Amino acid sequence: MEVLEKRQDEICILGLLGRLDSNTSPDFEKKIFDVIDHGTTSVVVDFESLDYISSAGLRVLLKAAKELKRSEGKIVLCSMKDYIKEVFEIAGFVSLFPIVSSVGDAVKEF
């Protein structure tokens, strides 16, 4: 998996490419926590090029969201394929994260 980082003003946009599973989630966790540890409180995770997410990936997102909540920040998720969104629905995560259709819509959430 590859994580692409872009910035738009104070918002960090992390684009995920490939699979977010038990093999790749430690790298993603390191990346998102590096962003948070450097003071970013507004994070967009772009799922447009993500093909698969496992419970390990969900755990990283939940852990990051809890960390951001402490600093009054948040994560917005966007551009999910239907089958990825279904994983979030089954896990009950749709009530925990704002999920929007595009990066542009995600940026407007802040």
C-alpha positions as a Python dict, from the first residue, in 0.01 Angstrom:
ca = {
    (1, 'M'): (0, 0, 0),
    (2, 'E'): (109, 354, -68),
    (3, 'V'): (4, 668, 120),
    (4, 'L'): (15, 997, -69),
    (5, 'E'): (14, 1315, 140),
    (6, 'K'): (-114, 1649, 15),
    (7, 'R'): (-192, 1969, 201),
    (8, 'Q'): (-469, 2218, 144),
    (9, 'D'): (-428, 2505, 387),
    (10, 'E'): (-433, 2344, 735),
    (11, 'I'): (-591, 2021, 608),
    (12, 'C'): (-384, 1708, 546),
    (13, 'I'): (-518, 1481, 273),
    (14, 'L'): (-394, 1122, 281),
    (15, 'G'): (-463, 920, -32),
    (16, 'L'): (-455, 543, 11),
    (17, 'L'): (-350, 319, -278),
    (18, 'G'): (-381, -58, -268),
    (19, 'R'): (-484, -263, 35),
    (20, 'L'): (-510, -156, 398),
    (21, 'D'): (-473, -480, 592),
    (22, 'S'): (-270, -635, 874),
    (23, 'N'): (48, -616, 663),
    (24, 'T'): (14, -250, 564),
    (25, 'S'): (-174, -97, 858),
    (26, 'P'): (143, -41, 1069),
    (27, 'D'): (286, 182, 794),
    (28, 'F'): (-40, 374, 764),
    (29, 'E'): (-60, 409, 1142),
    (30, 'K'): (292, 553, 1152),
    (31, 'K'): (208, 798, 873),
    (32, 'I'): (-121, 925, 1018),
    (33, 'F'): (25, 960, 1367),
    (34, 'D'): (328, 1147, 1229),
    (35, 'V'): (79, 1393, 1076),
    (36, 'I'): (-115, 1423, 1403),
    (37, 'D'): (201, 1451, 1614),
    (38, 'H'): (312, 1747, 1400),
    (39, 'G'): (0, 1941, 1500),
    (40, 'T'): (-245, 1865, 1222),
    (41, 'T'): (-603, 1845, 1352),
    (42, 'S'): (-788, 1824, 1019),
    (43, 'V'): (-732, 1503, 824),
    (44, 'V'): (-902, 1378, 508),
    (45, 'V'): (-850, 1014, 411),
    (46, 'D'): (-913, 962, 40),
    (47, 'F'): (-1021, 604, -37),
    (48, 'E'): (-1051, 650, -415),
    (49, 'S'): (-761, 412, -492),
    (50, 'L'): (-809, 177, -197),
    (51, 'D'): (-908, -174, -304),
    (52, 'Y'): (-948, -346, 33),
    (53, 'I'): (-967, -267, 404),
    (54, 'S'): (-949, -514, 692),
    (55, 'S'): (-1029, -481, 1060),
    (56, 'A'): (-665, -382, 1115),
    (57, 'G'): (-718, -79, 890),
    (58, 'L'): (-1042, 9, 1068),
    (59, 'R'): (-857, -8, 1401),
    (60, 'V'): (-596, 244, 1283),
    (61, 'L'): (-866, 487, 1171),
    (62, 'L'): (-1052, 453, 1502),
    (63, 'K'): (-733, 504, 1703),
    (64, 'A'): (-644, 815, 1498),
    (65, 'A'): (-997, 956, 1534),
    (66, 'K'): (-980, 917, 1912),
    (67, 'E'): (-642, 1090, 1921),
    (68, 'L'): (-769, 1379, 1706),
    (69, 'K'): (-1081, 1418, 1919),
    (70, 'R'): (-856, 1501, 2217),
    (71, 'S'): (-728, 1805, 2029),
    (72, 'E'): (-1072, 1896, 1891),
    (73, 'G'): (-975, 1769, 1547),
    (74, 'K'): (-1141, 1519, 1318),
    (75, 'I'): (-1103, 1281, 1027),
    (76, 'V'): (-1328, 1293, 722),
    (77, 'L'): (-1334, 995, 486),
    (78, 'C'): (-1412, 1029, 116),
    (79, 'S'): (-1434, 866, -225),
    (80, 'M'): (-1516, 514, -101),
    (81, 'K'): (-1606, 236, -337),
    (82, 'D'): (-1942, 80, -250),
    (83, 'Y'): (-1789, -243, -119),
    (84, 'I'): (-1549, -49, 107),
    (85, 'K'): (-1837, 159, 241),
    (86, 'E'): (-2025, -162, 310),
    (87, 'V'): (-1741, -272, 542),
    (88, 'F'): (-1784, 53, 736),
    (89, 'E'): (-2160, 0, 753),
    (90, 'I'): (-2126, -358, 879),
    (91, 'A'): (-1868, -250, 1139),
    (92, 'G'): (-2095, 35, 1254),
    (93, 'F'): (-1831, 294, 1164),
    (94, 'V'): (-2060, 511, 950),
    (95, 'S'): (-2183, 674, 1269),
    (96, 'L'): (-1824, 744, 1385),
    (97, 'F'): (-1684, 909, 1072),
    (98, 'P'): (-1818, 1168, 829),
    (99, 'I'): (-1812, 992, 490),
    (100, 'V'): (-1853, 1209, 180),
    (101, 'S'): (-1826, 1152, -194),
    (102, 'S'): (-1519, 1359, -287),
    (103, 'V'): (-1208, 1531, -154),
    (104, 'G'): (-1373, 1866, -230),
    (105, 'D'): (-1673, 1775, -15),
    (106, 'A'): (-1441, 1648, 260),
    (107, 'V'): (-1250, 1977, 273),
    (108, 'K'): (-1581, 2162, 316),
    (109, 'E'): (-1644, 1962, 637),
    (110, 'F'): (-1380, 2165, 825),
}
